[in-house]
Amino acid sequence: MCVLGATGMVGQIYLQMLADHPWFEVSAVTGNTTVGKKLIEAYAGKGDLPRKFWELEVLPSDPSKIDADLVFSCLPTKAARELEHKFAEAGFPVVSDASANRYQEDVPLIVPEINPEHLDAIDVQRKRRGWEGFVVTTPNCTTTAFVLPLKPLLDEFGLRYVNVVTMQAVSGAGYNGVPSMAIMGNIIPYIQGEEEKVEQEPRKILGTYRDGAFRPAEVTIDATCTRVPTLVGHLAAVTATLSREASVEEVAEALEGFRGLPQQLELPTAPPRPVVVREEVDRPQPRLDAGSNDRSGMVVHVGRLRKGSLERTVKFVSLTNNLVRGAAGIAILTAELLKATGRLG
């Protein structure tokens, strides 16, 4: 398989997580400004690269140059919009964590534990576009910070309204994304385009797919997204209005008991418990609970669970590793789900 954009920050996490993967073997990587270099040269000063990938040549993101049976895309949005379609047209299955194609009417937006049935859209996509391959997307790294806990709430109690305030780590903006002088000792209360994604994506993910069309969940979401001076870990403060009254104990039980198809299938990257409820008054914290660049980083931690002041409301804080569960890890888990359900050759 191939990683498009492997020389970026998220590309590094893909390679670390895939180095010893039992199902997938990296055979090709692509980049932009480092084409023709050995991967270890392209990584100079940027991060840790497993030794087995040092000698891989960085290729251009051109389908005719790639020999692989699966493509992971962590390309920048502008490049992804065109290139992911080219790869799908050339017969490649593409699993993308880029935002470019998430909102297209025949492209699944997948959180494997929540909406695996949305993968049925692949057949419609191929037929409509005449592709041999396909494109499947995963959500914004911030969306994953709170959409997983919303699923058991929706299933058990119904969900009417969600207000979320995010505190997002600087790694979410990429290696060169936020100047140190802008963020050190500071909080930036605006991230371009982020609130629109956070308000739209959960509705598609939590919605249904039938008769060849996605139907968004009937829940209203208001978001305020901020950038904070932490390295890894997106924190979300959530207030959710349910359709019926529920006690804190009932909500905690629903969250702790939640399992999805990846857990049933025991997929390699799936955490046994996708949502963990913390009872400490001051957890979760990014430094303590974001996890590592492995399956531990796939867990969503929920804490400060309590009743709201209005009827049928609950409040909690949710934490995810934005580079693992929010990017590379969720894409790898999606590919595992595609393979386990017979959608990869």
C-alpha positions in Angstrom: 0.0 0.0 0.0 1.0 3.6 -0.5 0.8 6.7 1.7 0.2 10.0 -0.2 1.8 12.9 1.6 4.0 10.7 3.8 6.5 13.4 4.6 4.1 15.5 6.6 3.2 15.3 10.3 0.3 12.9 9.8 2.3 10.9 7.3 4.8 10.2 10.0 2.1 8.8 12.2 0.9 6.5 9.4 4.3 5.1 8.9 4.9 4.6 12.7 1.5 2.8 13.0 2.0 0.7 9.8 5.6 -0.4 10.5 4.5 -3.6 12.1 0.9 -3.9 10.9 -0.2 -7.5 10.5 -2.3 -6.8 7.3 -0.8 -3.9 5.5 2.8 -3.4 4.1 4.0 0.0 2.9 5.4 -0.3 -0.5 5.4 3.3 -1.7 5.3 6.9 -0.4 4.8 10.2 -2.1 5.6 13.8 -1.3 5.8 17.2 -2.9 9.1 19.1 -2.5 11.1 16.0 -1.7 10.4 13.8 -4.7 13.4 11.7 -5.7 14.9 11.7 -2.2 15.2 8.8 0.2 12.5 9.0 2.9 15.1 9.4 5.6 16.5 12.5 3.9 13.0 14.0 3.6 12.5 13.4 7.3 15.6 15.2 8.4 14.8 17.3 11.5 11.1 16.5 11.3 10.5 13.4 13.4 11.0 9.7 14.0 11.0 7.3 11.0 11.0 3.5 11.5 14.3 2.2 10.0 12.5 -0.2 7.6 11.3 2.8 5.6 14.6 4.8 5.4 15.5 3.7 1.9 12.0 4.2 0.3 12.2 6.7 -2.5 9.7 9.6 -2.3 7.6 9.4 -5.4 5.3 12.0 -7.0 1.6 11.6 -6.3 0.9 10.2 -9.7 -1.2 7.0 -10.1 0.9 5.9 -13.0 4.0 5.9 -10.7 2.5 3.8 -7.9 2.3 0.0 -7.5 0.0 -0.6 -4.6 -3.4 -2.2 -3.8 -4.5 0.5 -1.3 -3.8 4.2 -0.9 -3.9 6.3 2.3 -4.2 10.0 1.6 -3.1 12.7 4.0 -2.6 15.3 1.3 -3.3 19.0 1.7 -6.9 19.8 0.8 -6.3 21.5 -2.5 -4.1 18.6 -3.8 -6.5 15.9 -2.4 -9.5 17.4 -4.2 -8.0 16.4 -7.6 -5.6 13.6 -6.9 -7.8 11.4 -4.8 -10.3 11.2 -7.7 -7.4 10.4 -10.1 -6.3 7.5 -8.0 -9.8 6.2 -7.6 -10.4 6.5 -11.4 -7.1 4.5 -11.9 -8.5 1.7 -9.8 -7.1 2.4 -6.4 -9.1 2.2 -3.2 -8.4 5.5 -1.4 -8.9 6.1 2.3 -8.5 9.8 3.0 -8.3 11.9 6.1 -8.3 15.1 4.0 -11.4 17.3 4.0 -11.6 17.8 0.2 -14.2 15.1 -0.6 -16.0 14.5 2.8 -19.2 16.3 1.8 -19.8 14.8 -1.7 -23.1 13.0 -2.0 -21.7 9.6 -2.8 -18.6 9.6 -0.6 -18.8 7.9 2.8 -17.6 9.8 5.9 -16.6 7.1 8.3 -16.1 6.5 12.0 -15.8 2.7 11.9 -17.6 2.2 15.3 -20.5 4.5 14.3 -21.5 4.1 10.7 -20.0 1.1 8.9 -23.2 0.7 6.9 -22.3 3.9 5.1 -19.7 2.0 3.2 -22.5 0.7 1.0 -22.2 4.0 -0.8 -19.0 2.7 -2.4 -21.1 0.7 -4.9 -23.2 3.7 -5.9 -20.0 5.9 -6.1 -18.3 3.4 -8.5 -21.3 3.0 -10.7 -22.1 6.7 -10.9 -18.5 7.8 -11.6 -17.4 4.8 -13.6 -14.5 4.2 -11.3 -12.7 0.9 -10.6 -11.5 2.3 -7.3 -13.2 4.4 -4.7 -12.8 7.2 -2.2 -13.7 6.8 1.5 -13.1 9.7 3.9 -12.6 10.1 7.7 -13.6 13.1 9.7 -11.9 16.2 10.9 -9.6 15.5 13.8 -11.8 17.8 16.0 -15.0 16.0 15.1 -13.6 12.7 16.4 -13.0 14.3 19.8 -16.7 14.2 20.6 -18.7 12.4 17.9 -17.9 8.9 19.3 -19.5 9.7 22.7 -22.5 11.2 20.9 -23.3 7.9 19.2 -24.4 5.9 22.4 -26.3 9.0 23.6 -28.2 9.2 20.3 -28.9 5.4 20.4 -30.0 5.2 24.0 -31.6 8.6 24.8 -32.0 10.5 21.5 -30.1 13.7 20.8 -31.6 17.1 20.0 -28.9 19.7 20.4 -25.1 19.9 21.0 -23.0 22.8 22.0 -19.2 22.2 21.9 -16.2 24.3 22.6 -12.9 22.8 21.4 -9.4 23.3 22.7 -7.2 22.1 19.9 -3.5 21.2 20.0 -1.1 23.0 17.7 -0.2 19.7 15.9 -3.6 19.8 14.4 -2.4 22.7 12.2 0.7 20.7 10.9 4.4 21.1 11.5 4.6 24.7 10.3 1.0 25.6 11.0 1.0 28.0 14.0 4.0 30.3 14.6 5.4 29.9 18.1 5.2 33.6 18.9 1.4 33.5 18.1 0.5 30.5 20.4 3.0 30.4 23.3 1.3 31.6 26.4 -1.8 32.3 24.4 -5.2 31.0 23.1 -6.4 31.7 19.6 -10.2 31.8 19.6 -10.6 31.1 15.9 -9.5 28.4 13.4 -10.5 29.1 9.8 -13.1 26.7 8.5 -13.1 24.5 11.6 -16.4 25.4 13.1 -18.3 24.7 9.8 -16.7 21.2 9.7 -17.5 20.5 13.3 -21.1 21.5 12.9 -21.7 19.6 9.7 -19.7 16.4 9.8 -21.3 14.7 12.9 -24.7 15.1 11.3 -23.6 13.1 8.3 -21.8 10.5 10.4 -24.7 10.0 12.8 -27.2 10.0 10.0 -28.4 7.1 7.8 -27.6 5.8 4.3 -30.4 4.2 2.4 -31.8 4.2 -1.2 -28.5 5.6 -2.4 -28.5 8.8 -0.3 -27.2 10.1 3.0 -29.7 11.5 5.4 -28.2 13.7 8.1 -29.1 13.2 11.8 -31.7 15.6 13.0 -29.5 17.2 15.6 -28.3 20.9 15.8 -24.7 21.5 16.6 -23.1 24.8 17.6 -19.3 25.0 17.8 -16.6 27.3 19.0 -13.1 26.2 18.0 -10.0 27.4 19.6 -6.2 26.7 19.3 -4.3 26.2 22.6 -0.6 25.7 23.3 -0.6 21.9 23.8 1.2 19.6 21.4 -1.1 16.6 21.0 -4.7 16.1 22.1 -7.9 17.9 21.2 -10.2 18.6 24.1 -13.9 19.3 23.7 -16.3 20.7 26.3 -19.7 19.3 25.3 -23.3 20.2 26.5 -25.8 17.8 24.9 -29.6 18.0 25.1 -31.2 14.6 25.0 -34.6 13.6 23.8 -35.5 12.1 27.2 -34.3 12.5 30.7 -31.3 10.3 31.8 -29.3 10.1 35.0 -25.5 10.5 35.0 -25.2 6.9 35.9 -27.3 5.9 32.9 -25.2 8.0 30.6 -21.9 6.7 32.0 -23.2 3.1 31.5 -24.2 3.8 27.9 -20.7 5.3 27.1 -18.7 2.6 28.9 -20.8 -0.1 27.3 -20.5 1.2 23.7 -18.8 -1.2 21.2 -18.9 -1.1 17.4 -18.3 -3.5 14.6 -14.4 -3.0 14.8 -14.6 -4.3 18.4 -16.8 -7.2 17.4 -14.4 -8.1 14.6 -11.3 -7.5 16.8 -9.6 -5.4 14.1 -5.9 -4.8 14.8 -6.1 -1.1 15.4 -9.5 -1.1 17.3 -9.3 -0.4 21.0 -11.2 -2.9 23.1 -13.1 0.0 24.6 -13.4 2.9 22.2 -14.9 5.3 24.9 -13.4 5.3 28.5 -15.2 7.3 31.2 -12.8 8.9 33.7 -14.1 9.4 37.3 -11.3 11.8 38.4 -12.5 15.3 38.8 -9.6 16.8 36.7 -9.4 14.3 33.8 -9.0 13.8 30.9 -5.9 15.9 30.2 -3.9 15.9 26.9 -0.6 15.3 28.6 -1.8 12.4 30.6 -4.5 10.8 28.5 -3.9 11.4 24.8 -2.1 8.0 24.4 0.8 7.1 22.1 1.1 6.5 18.4 -0.5 3.1 18.6 -3.8 1.6 19.7 -3.7 3.5 23.0 -4.1 6.7 20.9 -7.4 5.3 19.5 -9.3 5.7 22.8 -11.6 8.6 23.4 -11.5 9.7 27.0 -14.6 11.2 28.6 -14.6 13.0 32.0 -16.4 15.6 34.1 -19.7 13.9 33.3 -22.6 15.7 35.0 -26.1 17.0 34.6 -26.8 20.4 33.0 -28.9 23.1 34.5 -31.6 22.6 31.8 -33.9 19.6 31.5 -32.5 16.6 29.6 -29.0 18.1 29.4 -25.7 16.4 30.2 -22.2 17.9 30.2 -18.8 16.3 29.7 -15.3 16.8 28.5 -14.0 14.6 25.7 -10.4 14.1 24.6 -8.9 12.4 21.6 -5.4 12.0 20.1 -5.8 14.2 17.1 -2.9 12.6 15.1 -4.0 9.0 15.8 -7.8 8.7 16.4 -8.2 12.0 14.6 -6.1 11.2 11.5 -3.8 8.3 10.7 -5.3 5.8 13.2 -8.9 6.2 12.2 -8.0 5.9 8.5 -6.1 2.7 9.2 -9.0 1.3 11.2 -11.3 2.2 8.3 -9.1 0.3 5.9 -9.1 -2.7 8.2 -12.9 -2.6 8.2 -12.9 -2.4 4.4 -10.7 -5.5 4.3 -12.7 -7.4 6.9 -16.0 -6.8 5.1 -14.7 -7.9 1.7 -14.4 -4.4 0.1 -10.7 -4.7 -0.6 -9.3 -7.2 -3.1 
